[in-house]
């Protein structure tokens, strides 16, 4: 993929001119959004307003079918003379619900968020947006095969499951399935800008939301005021390659986690070294393969429970406690709760997963040859066995996805105003190399690094070094000095690991709990 093809730039300029012509009518209509008080308790407590933005399903046919984007708004509380515009927020995914994120402004230190209207939205197909895509609510249910295909039977079962899910989505999604690419959401964001009557937007994106920000800024650089991108997607690795990158990074992080468990052996009694804890985990994987814990937690479910420790430090204590309870008391209730919390099996519970696939499967082509997949994943598995095959099966429906894939979006920020990038060094979901690549493509950007940390997209969680940098940028546009070379520009301590016992939610600071709830929401 290249970023400098003159023909592509010319085509992009023409396309945007066409968009402006057809969009103006929609923008006028969208300004008539019927804002009403939100009924959700958390949003209501912040006096948030909720409504829907109507946009074309297919921007090439702007007078055809439409979809509705669920939107929320928490208005600024400063005098009008100090108002700084709107901040659109995206939690990531793809498929993360974003409507709740309009409360994010209250978590910015020094009340620097009070000068903005904070706009949360569920992207097309997600959450409260209409229609919302769901293909098989029971897909994350129990009794799944082990992830590692050590037999032809396991491999064939997973292939059938993946192919059937793709078929179910083709049936459930219909024409919508062709219009769930990143660029569709980027165009929705610009319609929302116009609907709000703003010449420019500010944007705060986490994880996949950083990719939305990158593509929006590339396409509409003059419409960007400020951007905070936390946990940066590597635009050069969209999407098959990025998942292989994740496998290596998650394997490294689970070893860091096992080291923390070992450090707290007096509490959990799972091993005094990371290697001993690893052996205990491997032994329990074999045990639950033969007989699932509590009748439901097999080896794939156990991997999924521990995977959360590779994303965030916040659940480290709860995971270790639940695992210890299983190992020493054969009580699987804690493991089951952790699995259920992250894998809802209620009606529509697969919405996030369905949209994840609908976007990633169509943003760029995926290999159709299963031989290619097996070769690549066995090679990575040999170096990083923890999550490689789990990740492969998670994405396997892309091999037979019904909607036609496009080409990766161009990402280039040469004319984009200064933006703030954030990443911890060992972020596994969006490895640090991605932040370095984005920093290179946006030459006026500044990268803040949580040195040695493993947390993914953890800003506004109490790390003063990071969060105060965010606050200063939102308040005045101030950024740290950009340094020479391929490196971060400001180095902070990472987010601290938790105490080795799970603190009750009531004892946590309210802001901490709210931010934790937002992570769980997305």
C-alpha positions in Angstrom: 0.0 0.0 0.0 1.3 3.5 -0.9 0.2 6.9 0.2 1.4 9.1 -2.6 -0.4 8.0 -5.7 -1.4 11.2 -7.5 -4.3 9.5 -9.3 -5.7 8.3 -6.1 -5.5 11.8 -4.5 -7.2 13.3 -7.5 -10.0 10.7 -7.3 -10.3 11.4 -3.6 -10.7 15.1 -4.2 -13.4 14.5 -6.8 -15.2 12.1 -4.6 -15.2 14.6 -1.7 -16.5 17.3 -3.9 -19.3 15.0 -4.9 -20.0 14.1 -1.3 -20.4 17.8 -0.5 -23.0 18.2 -3.1 -25.1 15.3 -2.0 -24.4 15.7 1.7 -25.6 19.3 2.1 -29.3 18.2 1.9 -28.7 15.4 4.4 -26.9 17.8 6.7 -29.9 20.2 6.6 -32.2 17.4 7.5 -29.9 16.0 10.1 -29.9 19.3 12.0 -33.5 18.5 12.8 -32.3 15.6 15.0 -34.9 15.3 17.7 -32.7 15.6 20.8 -34.4 14.2 23.9 -33.1 13.5 27.4 -31.3 10.1 27.4 -33.1 7.4 29.4 -29.9 5.4 30.3 -29.1 6.2 34.0 -25.5 7.0 33.5 -26.2 9.3 30.6 -29.2 10.9 32.3 -27.1 11.7 35.4 -24.8 13.8 33.1 -27.9 15.5 31.5 -27.0 13.9 28.2 -29.3 14.2 25.2 -29.9 11.4 22.8 -31.1 11.2 19.2 -30.6 9.6 15.8 -28.7 10.8 12.7 -30.1 9.6 9.4 -27.5 8.9 6.7 -27.4 7.0 3.4 -26.7 3.3 3.6 -24.8 3.7 0.4 -23.1 7.0 -0.2 -22.9 6.3 -3.9 -26.7 6.2 -3.9 -27.5 9.0 -1.5 -31.3 9.0 -2.3 -31.6 5.3 -1.6 -32.0 3.4 1.6 -30.9 5.0 4.9 -29.6 3.9 8.3 -29.9 5.7 11.6 -26.9 6.4 13.9 -27.6 6.5 17.6 -26.0 9.7 19.0 -25.6 11.2 22.5 -24.4 14.6 23.5 -23.1 16.1 26.8 -23.0 19.9 26.3 -20.2 22.2 27.4 -20.5 23.9 30.8 -18.2 26.9 30.2 -19.4 30.3 29.0 -19.9 30.5 25.2 -16.8 32.7 24.8 -14.7 29.7 26.0 -16.5 27.0 24.0 -14.1 24.9 21.9 -16.4 22.8 19.7 -17.5 19.2 19.6 -15.5 16.1 20.4 -16.6 12.9 18.6 -15.5 9.8 20.5 -15.1 6.2 19.3 -14.3 3.3 21.6 -12.8 0.9 19.0 -13.7 -2.6 17.9 -14.7 -2.4 15.1 -18.1 -2.9 16.7 -17.7 -1.1 20.0 -20.7 0.8 21.3 -19.8 4.5 21.6 -23.0 6.3 22.6 -22.0 6.0 26.3 -18.7 7.8 25.6 -20.3 11.3 25.7 -19.5 11.2 29.4 -15.8 11.0 28.7 -15.3 14.7 29.0 -15.9 14.6 32.8 -12.9 12.3 33.2 -10.4 14.8 31.7 -8.3 16.4 34.5 -8.6 20.0 35.4 -12.1 20.3 33.9 -10.4 20.7 30.5 -13.3 18.7 29.0 -15.9 21.2 30.1 -15.2 23.5 27.1 -16.5 20.9 24.6 -19.7 19.2 23.6 -18.9 15.5 23.9 -20.6 13.4 21.2 -20.9 9.6 21.6 -22.3 7.5 18.8 -22.9 3.9 18.0 -21.5 3.4 14.5 -23.7 2.1 11.8 -25.0 -1.4 12.6 -23.9 -1.2 16.2 -25.8 -1.1 19.5 -28.8 1.3 19.4 -28.2 2.3 15.8 -30.8 1.0 13.3 -30.6 -1.6 12.0 -28.2 -3.4 14.3 -26.4 -6.5 12.9 -26.7 -9.8 14.7 -26.0 -13.1 13.0 -26.0 -15.8 15.7 -26.5 -14.8 19.4 -25.2 -18.2 20.6 -22.0 -18.2 18.6 -19.8 -17.5 21.7 -21.6 -20.3 23.6 -20.0 -23.1 25.4 -18.9 -26.6 24.2 -16.6 -25.2 21.6 -13.6 -27.2 20.4 -10.1 -26.4 21.6 -8.5 -23.6 19.5 -5.3 -25.4 18.6 -6.3 -27.8 15.7 -4.3 -30.8 16.8 -6.6 -33.1 14.8 -8.4 -33.0 11.5 -11.6 -33.2 13.4 -11.0 -30.0 15.4 -9.9 -28.1 12.3 -13.0 -29.3 10.3 -15.3 -28.3 13.1 -13.9 -24.8 13.4 -14.0 -24.4 9.6 -17.7 -25.4 9.5 -18.5 -23.0 12.4 -16.7 -20.1 10.7 -18.3 -20.7 7.3 -21.8 -21.1 8.9 -21.4 -17.8 10.8 -20.4 -16.0 7.5 -23.6 -17.5 5.9 -25.7 -16.4 8.9 -24.4 -12.8 8.5 -25.0 -12.8 4.8 -28.6 -13.7 5.5 -29.0 -11.3 8.5 -27.1 -8.4 7.0 -28.5 -8.3 3.4 -27.5 -5.1 1.6 -26.1 -3.5 4.7 -23.2 -6.0 4.7 -21.7 -4.1 1.7 -21.7 -0.8 3.5 -19.9 -1.4 6.8 -16.4 -0.4 5.8 -14.2 2.0 7.8 -14.9 4.6 5.1 -18.6 4.3 5.5 -18.3 5.3 9.2 -15.8 8.1 8.3 -18.4 9.5 6.0 -21.0 9.2 8.7 -18.7 11.1 11.1 -18.6 14.0 8.6 -22.3 13.9 8.2 -22.5 14.2 12.0 -20.1 17.2 11.9 -22.4 18.9 9.5 -25.5 18.0 11.4 -24.0 19.6 14.5 -23.3 22.8 12.5 -19.5 22.6 13.0 -16.8 23.6 10.5 -14.3 21.3 12.3 -14.4 18.4 14.7 -12.2 17.3 17.6 -11.9 13.6 17.9 -10.9 11.1 20.6 -10.4 7.5 19.4 -9.4 4.4 21.2 -8.0 1.3 19.5 -9.8 0.8 16.1 -11.2 4.3 16.7 -7.6 5.5 16.0 -7.9 4.1 12.5 -11.2 6.0 12.0 -9.3 9.1 13.1 -6.4 8.4 10.8 -8.7 7.9 7.8 -10.9 10.9 8.6 -7.9 13.2 9.0 -6.4 11.9 5.7 -9.7 12.5 3.9 -10.7 15.7 5.5 -7.6 17.4 6.9 -9.1 20.9 6.9 -12.0 19.6 9.1 -9.7 18.4 11.9 -9.0 20.7 14.9 -7.6 18.4 17.5 -7.3 14.6 17.8 -6.3 12.2 20.6 -5.5 8.7 19.3 -4.9 6.1 22.0 -3.7 2.6 21.1 -2.9 3.1 17.4 -3.8 0.7 14.6 -0.9 0.3 12.2 -2.3 1.5 8.8 0.3 -0.6 7.0 -1.0 -3.9 8.4 -4.7 -3.8 7.8 -6.1 -6.4 8.7 -4.8 -10.0 8.2 -1.2 -9.0 9.1 -2.2 -7.0 12.1 -3.8 -10.1 13.7 -0.6 -12.1 13.3 1.2 -9.2 14.9 -1.2 -9.4 17.8 -0.5 -13.0 18.4 3.2 -12.4 19.1 2.4 -9.4 21.4 -0.3 -11.3 23.4 2.1 -14.1 24.0 4.6 -11.7 25.5 2.0 -10.0 27.7 0.6 -13.3 29.1 4.1 -14.1 30.3 4.3 -10.6 31.9 1.0 -11.4 33.6 2.2 -14.9 34.8 5.2 -13.1 36.3 2.9 -10.8 38.3 0.8 -13.8 39.5 4.1 -15.5 40.6 5.2 -12.3 42.4 2.0 -12.7 44.4 2.2 -16.4 45.1 1.4 -15.9 48.7 -2.1 -14.8 47.7 -2.8 -17.1 44.7 -0.5 -20.1 45.3 -0.1 -20.8 41.6 3.7 -20.8 41.3 6.6 -18.8 42.5 8.0 -18.1 39.0 6.3 -17.2 35.7 7.4 -20.5 34.3 5.7 -22.4 37.2 2.5 -20.4 36.6 2.7 -21.2 32.9 3.0 -24.9 33.7 0.0 -24.6 35.9 -2.0 -22.9 33.2 -1.0 -25.6 30.6 -1.9 -28.4 33.0 -5.3 -26.9 33.6 -5.8 -26.5 29.9 -5.3 -30.2 29.5 -7.6 -30.9 32.4 -10.5 -28.8 31.1 -10.0 -30.3 27.6 -10.8 -33.7 29.1 -13.6 -32.4 31.4 -14.7 -28.7 31.2 -14.6 -26.7 34.4 -18.1 -26.5 35.8 -19.2 -28.4 32.8 -18.7 -25.3 30.5 -15.2 -23.8 30.7 -13.1 -25.7 28.2 -9.7 -24.9 26.8 -10.9 -22.2 24.4 -13.0 -20.5 27.1 -10.1 -20.6 29.5 -7.9 -18.9 26.9 -10.5 -16.3 26.4 -10.7 -15.5 30.1 -6.9 -15.1 30.4 -6.8 -13.1 27.1 -8.3 -10.1 29.0 -5.1 -10.0 31.1 -3.2 -9.4 27.9 -5.3 -6.4 27.1 -5.6 -4.6 30.5 -4.0 -4.7 33.9 -7.4 -3.8 35.4 -8.7 -7.4 35.7 -5.4 -9.1 36.7 -6.5 -9.7 40.3 -9.9 -11.0 39.4 -8.6 -13.4 36.8 -5.9 -14.8 39.2 -8.4 -15.1 42.0 -10.9 -17.0 39.8 -8.2 -19.3 38.5 -6.8 -20.0 42.0 -10.3 -20.8 43.2 -10.6 -23.3 40.4 -7.2 -24.9 40.9 -7.5 -25.2 44.7 -11.2 -25.6 45.3 -12.5 -26.8 41.9 -14.9 -23.9 42.0 -15.5 -22.7 38.4 -18.0 -20.0 39.2 -15.5 -17.2 39.0 -14.1 -18.3 35.6 -17.6 -18.7 34.3 -18.6 -15.2 35.4 -15.5 -13.7 33.7 -16.2 -15.5 30.5 -19.9 -14.5 30.5 -19.1 -10.9 31.2 -17.0 -10.7 28.0 -19.0 -13.0 25.8 -22.7 -12.3 26.2 -25.0 -15.0 24.9 -28.2 -13.0 25.1 -30.3 -12.0 22.1 -28.1 -9.8 19.9 -25.1 -10.5 22.0 -22.9 -11.1 19.0 -23.5 -7.6 17.6 -20.0 -6.4 18.3 -18.4 -9.5 16.8 -20.7 -9.3 13.7 -19.7 -5.7 13.0 -16.0 -6.4 13.8 -16.1 -9.0 11.0 -18.3 -6.9 8.7 -15.7 -4.1 8.8 -12.4 -6.0 8.9 -13.5 -8.6 6.3 -14.3 -5.9 3.8 -11.8 -3.1 4.5 -9.2 -5.1 2.7 -8.9 -8.6 1.0 -8.2 -11.6 3.1 -6.4 -14.8 1.9 -9.0 -17.3 0.6 -6.5 -20.2 0.6 -6.7 -22.2 3.8 -3.2 -23.4 3.1 -2.0 -19.8 3.5 -3.8 -19.5 6.8 -2.5 -22.8 8.2 1.1 -22.1 7.1 1.1 -18.6 8.7 -0.6 -19.5 11.9 1.4 -22.7 12.6 4.5 -20.7 12.0 3.4 -18.0 14.5 2.0 -20.6 16.9 5.4 -22.2 17.3 6.7 -18.9 18.7 3.5 -17.6 20.4 1.1 -20.5 21.3 -1.1 -18.7 23.7 -3.5 -16.9 21.4 -2.5 -17.6 17.8 -5.2 -20.1 16.9 -7.8 -18.4 18.9 -7.3 -15.3 16.9 -7.2 -17.3 13.7 -10.6 -18.8 14.3 -12.0 -15.4 15.5 -11.2 -14.0 12.0 -11.8 -17.2 10.0 -15.3 -16.1 8.7 -13.5 -13.5 6.6 -12.4 -16.4 4.2 -16.0 -16.8 3.1 -17.5 -13.4 3.9 -20.3 -12.5 1.5 -19.6 -8.8 1.0 -16.9 -7.9 -1.5 -13.7 -6.5 0.1 -12.2 -3.1 -0.9 -8.7 -1.8 -0.7 -7.1 -0.4 2.4 -7.7 3.3 2.9 -4.9 5.7 2.3 -3.5 7.2 5.5 -1.3 10.3 5.2 -1.3 13.3 7.5 1.2 15.7 6.0 -1.3 18.6 6.2 -3.1 17.5 9.4 -2.8 19.8 12.4 -0.8 18.6 15.4 -2.4 15.5 17.0 -1.7 13.5 20.2 -0.8 9.8 20.0 -0.7 7.6 23.1 0.5 4.0 23.6 2.0 1.7 26.2 5.1 -0.1 25.0 3.7 -3.6 25.2 0.2 -2.9 24.1 -0.8 -6.2 22.4 -4.0 -5.3 20.7 -2.3 -2.5 18.8 1.4 -3.1 19.1 3.7 -0.1 19.6 5.0 -0.3 16.1 1.7 0.9 14.9 2.0 4.1 16.9 5.5 4.7 15.4 4.0 4.2 11.9 1.2 6.7 12.6 3.7 9.2 14.1 5.8 8.9 10.9 2.8 9.5 8.6 1.5 12.4 10.7 4.7 14.6 10.8 3.1 17.1 13.3 2.0 14.4 15.7 3.5 13.7 19.1 3.6 10.3 20.8 3.3 9.7 24.5 4.6 6.3 25.7 3.7 4.4 28.9 7.1 2.8 29.1 7.0 -1.0 29.7 3.3 -1.0 30.2 0.9 -3.7 28.8 -2.4 -1.8 28.9 -4.3 -1.2 25.7 -5.9 2.3 25.3 -5.7 3.3 28.9 -5.7 7.1 28.9 -8.0 8.9 31.3 -7.5 6.2 33.8 -5.6 8.1 36.5 -2.1 8.1 35.0 -1.3 11.7 35.7 1.6 11.9 33.3 -0.6 10.8 30.4 -3.9 12.3 31.4 -2.4 15.8 32.2 -0.9 15.8 28.7 -4.3 15.1 27.3 -5.8 17.8 29.4 -3.3 20.4 28.3 -3.8 19.5 24.7 -7.5 19.8 24.9 -7.3 23.0 26.9 -4.8 25.0 24.8 -3.5 22.8 22.0 -0.2 22.4 23.9 1.8 19.3 23.1 5.2 18.0 24.2 8.1 18.8 21.9 8.5 16.4 18.9 11.9 14.7 19.0 14.1 13.5 16.2 14.1 9.8 15.2 11.7 6.9 15.3 10.7 7.0 18.9 8.2 8.4 21.4 8.3 12.1 22.3 7.3 11.9 25.9 7.9 9.0 28.2 5.6 8.2 31.2 5.4 5.5 33.8 2.8 2.9 32.7 -0.5 2.2 34.5 0.2 0.5 37.7 -0.8 -3.2 38.1 -3.5 -3.7 40.8 -3.1 -4.9 44.3 -3.1 -8.7 44.5 -6.7 -8.9 45.8 -9.7 -7.7 43.9 -10.8 -4.5 45.5 -14.6 -4.2 45.8 -16.1 -1.7 43.3 -17.4 0.4 46.1 -13.8 1.2 47.3 -12.7 2.5 43.9 -12.6 6.1 43.0 -15.8 7.1 41.1 -13.8 8.3 38.0 -11.8 5.0 38.0 -15.0 2.9 38.1 -16.7 5.0 35.3 -13.7 4.6 33.1 -13.6 0.8 33.8 -17.3 0.6 32.9 -16.6 2.4 29.6 -13.9 -0.2 28.7 -16.3 -3.0 29.5 -19.0 -1.3 27.4 -16.8 -1.2 24.4 
